[in-house]
Structures are given as structure tokens and as C-alpha cells.
Amino acid sequence: MGTSKQSFGFLFLVSILLSENFFICRTLADGVTAEEARQLRDEVREMFYHAFDGYMEHAFPLDELRPLSCEGEDSLGGYALTLVDSLDTLALLGDRERFTTSVEWIGKNLQFDINKTVSVFETTIRVLGGLLSAHLIASDYATGMKIPSYDNQLLNLAEELARRLLPAFDTPTGIPFGSVNLLHGVDEHESKITSTAGGGTLTLEFGVLSRLTNDPIFEQVTKKAVLGIWARRSKLNLVGAHINVFTGEWTQKDAGIGTSIDSFYEYLLKAYLLFGDEEYLYIFQESYQAAMHYLFNDPWYVEVNMDSAAIVWPLFNSLQAFWPGLQVLAGDIDPAVRTHAAFFSVWKRYGFTPEGFNLATLTVQQGQKSYPLRPELIESTFLLYKATRDPRYLDAGRDMVASLQYGTRCPCGYCHISDVEFHKKEDHMESFFLAETVKYLWLLFDLAVGPDNLVENGPYKYIFSTEGHLLPATPQISLKREHCSYFGAYCKDSDSKQGSETSGVSADPQETNGSKFYGSWVHTGFPSDSFLESTSVPGLIKGLCPGLTHGQKYGITYLPLVDTAPEDVSPTQKEPSQPTVVQSHSVVVVSDQGAHLIQSKPNSDHKNAQEVSPGGPESDPPKI
């Protein structure tokens, strides 16, 4: 097996070197100036409104726009899909008027008691995720986009929708059916075969819903699905592409990082980052190590048999392009840079990434010649620029804008490309073009100009869902099970009437709030036990818990700023029990013994991405 893989790697390298028209190199940056970045940001903003206005004028309230014929079509469930998917992009752009109008319309008009059979995966990431993200923005003054008249309408809709999806999880393995009827549940003739991504990419949206509603069922079923898939991994720690949800048998054993599997990996890491559940981190570390060992043919990724690791497909498919961005979040920057360069060379060759590119023949794979406005390569470009500030990613973004403008722009929006070799247009525009593609492009150039947006300057760290929706690491979401450990927590009624000493929370910050540091994130007191074992806590009320102080919660104490320490005091003279003092902007942060602490330099925020691990040119990225 090892010899076969090495032979393939050598022959493939030779084919790359001998190809006259296909090469990978680090090009010199043409130099996108700050003014050009500002112009590109404004151009991307115009792209969004060209497509959004086209949808609202010609397709709304149908699901999606047909941008060539300027008509609409219902493609998912008939519930204004593109509008729901676009809500947080409107908020990100600061469009208070249209964000407010859209939220109010959806709150009054959207209904899910309809006789429609829908994809559990697509409905979750597009509709449920869109509703939750918009709710978290519209209900919070800290976002700057709070709607005064808003009264949790989107959250109520999200909960109703999720409950209508729950019957899909009623399987022997816990892995859900791929489709469910919103009115009648799972049809008796529904296929028992689902994809790994379809069953394992639901944890963020359902988990956030559980923490907002105090009903653990949503998080329980989606974690059970992930564990059901992982329990059936091969001895190599690889998972296949399709599985029988009743028997647990793999019906397609091709392991890869692209089609049918991609976001399974993505949500393992992101569920840990958002919820602090270390079981997700463990699974991610194991699966990531296996992927890098068996699937990585530097700089490309292949598909292999999950049991033997024998190469099945030497193929780059466009959904693999999310991977460098995921590696940025994991802190593994070097292979991300090389792989992104390889993937972008395909874009440069055709103006877009085809759905499939054959690495053996260096040609577009037959039957996979389309480009449906996918965002994955753009997402990775944004995250790599955010982590490294390398100007080459601005150059890549500029090329992507040019390709989209000159190749896909249509009278009422942006069109699919049915053949990347001839740039033939197709009359369809997926909702994710507004939810992800233009969002990541806008964020890229806004970051270059000097960011002024919710993600970079907002009150929270944000995780992007696989549909590009903004999910904030608020205390209610990320510290959900620390009842009474912060003001405003959902706490037991009996606890809320007592002082902090009798609230059931340890007064020892090291015991209750010991921190663990991974990448650029600090998780404080996250439980390591499975949420599957948790039950709903009755009698929870909000806002009355005295809780711990900020210093107790984070294991730090704030003292008045001291310019310098006395010169006659050396580090060796300090008593072991004394705290370590770190100077900050206006306070001195005193770390409790044994607690981990993130140190930040003054005016260095631009070097520390909110959602990525430190890993710029000046430091080696942490490895998994």
C-alpha cells in the first residue's frame, strides 16, 4: 500500500513538472493598494445588491432566483430561502433598514406547517442557521443591529422547524435520514442511505438552538449522529461517503475531504470551538491525523478506500477547497498555504474551479465541468489572509471578483457556469451566493482596508457555519452549562435566591474555571463529559444569578496599572505563591497559579484573527 502511494506521488509530481500550461508557484504580489482594496470592497457590495435586489424584485418570496430569465423558483421548501439565507449578510453590511424589514416580514409570514419533503442537511444549514444567526443579531444591543420591535419571532420559527426535522433522527444508529416531510415526518419509502456530511453537519445549528431554548434534545440527537458515524470508522480512522442509517453499513467506502464528507470534518473542530466540548476536539484530532496521513499527496488530496487506503480517485473536487480554511482554524498553516496555491492554480487556469479536476490527466473531469458559484476557495482565501496578511491572497481575491463579474454576471443576478472551459451560463443562482460567496469576498477586502464590521470589531468571537452564517461565542452559547457562573445565566430558581457562596458554584476559580488554551481561543470551565448524558434543568430563569465575578470566572484579577516593577526585585526573589504580573493597556492582569493566560501586545489586534489561530509570517503555527 505504501509503495503504491509513493509511486503515485512521484508520477504525479513528474506530470506536474512536465505540464506546459499547469504549474504551481508563489507569484509575486501585484500589490493591491489600500485604495484598490476599498474599491474592490465596494464593488463586492454592489455585487451583493445586484443579486439581492434581483431576487427581491423578480423571485421573492420563492426560494431562489433565475438570473437569466429574471424569474423565481422553489428549490428547497418554498419559504423565501434566499431571503433567510441573506439576513446576516445584510446585517454585516450594516443595512439596518433592509435587515429590519426582512426580519419583520419573515416573523409574520414564514410558515413550516407545509406538506413538503426537504433535505435535512440543506434545511438545517441554510434555513435553521439563517434564522438563528439573524435572531442573535436582531435581539442583541451589542451587535449594533438590534430591532426594537423584535420579540424572538425568528427563534420561535427556528425551534418549530427543528422539531419538524427531529423525526429524521429516529433511526437505530442515530444517524438521520436524508429527507423528512415537514408535515408528516419521514416517508415509509424514504431512502435509508445518507451521506456522512449530511448526518454529521448539524451540530452547530442544533446545538445553538438547544442553548437558546434550554431544551437539550436538539444537541443530543445531532451529537448522537456524529458519534454514530465515528463509531463506524475504519481501523485507519477514516470514514466513508455514504452509510445506511439503519444497519450502519457503509454503502460507499471512498474516504476523502470533499463531496459527501467535507463538512463532517469542519463541524468537529467548529463544535469544539463554539461549545467547548472536548469530545469533538478528540475526534477531530484523530480524523485530521488520518486524513493528513492517508489522503494528503502534497499539495493535493485524493480519495482512498477507507479500509485499505488504496487510492480510488486522484481527483480534486471543488468542495475540497474549504480545507485550507479549516487548517487555518486548526493552526496548521504551512500545508494550507501549499494546498490553497494548488487549488487556486486550477481557478487561474479556467477562471473558476470545476466540480471535478482529474489529477492524473490534468483535465476537467467529465460530467463535473460546472461552477455553481461555490464559496469554498474564497472562504479559504479570506481565512489565510486573516491569518498571514500575505498580499497574495488579496491578488487572488481580485482575480475571483474579476471572474465572477465578467463570467457569471447576468441581467438580474449571477449565473451558474455549466462548463468552465467555455464559460457557458446556466439560469440558476444558489442562495449561498449571497450567504457565503460575496460575504467572504467582502470580508477579505474590508479586512485589508481596515475592518469595520461585526465579525472583526463586534462584541464576540464568531464561528462561521458551513453556510457562512455568523454564530457568536456568547456566554449563553459557549458557557451554557456553567449555571450561575455569570450574570444573566439561566439558573435554577432556588440558586437565584441565594448568594454566590450557596449557588452551587465553587468559590475556587481554579476548580470551576480552569482554562485550557487551544490556538487563539480560551475555553473556561467547559465540561468534558458528553452532553448526551445531560437532561433539561427545570425551573430555569434568566438574569437573577449573582454568579462569579469576571475575575473569578476567568481566573484573573485586575489591579491598577503599574509602569515598572522595582529594579531591586529580581524574578528569583519572588515568592512562589505570588501571582505573575503581565502589563496590558490600562490594567495589570494577574494570572492565578496554574491558570493559562493569553498575552496580547498593545495595538497588535490586527495580527490576531478573531476566528483563527496565531500563525502569521512571524511565528510558527501550532500543530494539532
GILINGI-V554032 format. One line per field, one symbol per residue. ss: DSSP state (h for helix, s for strand, l for the rest). phi: phi as a letter, one per 20 degrees, with the letter a starting at -180 (. if undefined). psi: psi as a letter, one per 20 degrees, with the letter a starting at -180 (. if undefined). A space follows every 50 residues. Layout:
ss: ???
phi: ???
psi: ???
This chain:
ss: lhhhhhhhhhhhhhhhhhlllllllllllllllhhhhhhhhhhhhhhhhh hhhhhhhhlllllsssllllssslllllllhhhhhhhhhhhhlllhhhhh hhhhhhhhhlllllllssshhhhhhhhhhhhhhhhhhhllhhhlllllll llhhhhhhhhhhhhhhhhhlllllllllssslllslllllllssshhhhh llhhhhhhhhhhhlllhhhhhhhhhhhhhhlllllllllllsssllllls sslssllllllhhhhhhhhhhhhhhllhhhhhhhhhhhhhhhhhlsslls slssslllllssslssshhhhhhhhhhhhhllhhhhhhhhhhhhhhhhhh lllllsssllllssllllllsllllhhhhhhhhhhhhhlllhhhhhhhhh hhhhhhhlsllllslssssllllsssllsllhhhhhhhhhhhhhhhhhhl lllhhhhllllssslllllsssllhhhhlllllllllllssshhhhlllh hhllllllhhhhhlssssllssssllllllhhhllllllssslllllllh hhhhlsssssllllllllllhhhllllllsssslllssssslllllllll llllhhhlllllllllllllllll
phi: .ffffffffffffffffeffdcbcbeffffnfffffffffgfffgffgff ffffffedcgeffcedfeelcdbedcbmclgffffegffgfffmefffff fffffffedfcdecececfffffffeefffffffffefdcgffmcfdgef cmffffffffffffeggfeecgenffgfcbefddneffdffedcefffed ccfffffffgfedmdfgffffffffffffffdfefemddeecbefeemef ebefeaddgmcgfffgfffffffedmffffffffffffffffeddedgde cddcffedmffdcecedffffffgfffffenefgffffffffffffgffd nbeffbcffedlcffgnceecemfegffgfffffffedlfffffffffff fffffedcfcgdrcdfdebffdlfecebcffffefcgffffffgfffffp fbbffedffcfddeffdneedeefgfeecgeegmebfnfecfgfffedff fdendffefffecfecdcmdddddmffefffgeecfefmecdndffmefg fffdmccdcgfdfbegfedegfeffgeffedcfcfccdedefgneebedc egldffecffdcfgaffebfffef
psi: ggggghgggghhgghghiphjorproqppimorhhhhgghghghghgghg gghgghhihpkrgrqnigilrrqoifikllghgghigiggghijngghgg gggggghhhpqjmqmppqpgghhghgggggggghghghjohhijkpohip lkghggggggghhiihhhimqhiipqqhqqpihibpqhjpqjprqgghhj lihgghgggghhikoihghghhhhgghhghhjrrijkqqahqqpighjpp iojopajcpihfigggigghhghhijoihggggggghgggghghhonpjr prprphgijppgompoqhiiihghhhhghijmgghggghghgghhgghhi irprhpopihilrpppilirolkqighgghgghhhhhhkpihhhgghghg gggggihiprhjcpqqohoihilpqqmqoqhihhhgghghgghghhhhhn pmrhghjairqqpprijjqooqmrhhgikhjmpjiqpjroqqghhijrrh hjijpqiohhghkpqppocjpppokqqirpihiqrqoqkprqjiphaqrg hggjkrqpqqppgqqphjoqhiipqhiqqppppagirppopqpiqqpppq qpkjhiinqhjrqpkahiqpqqq.
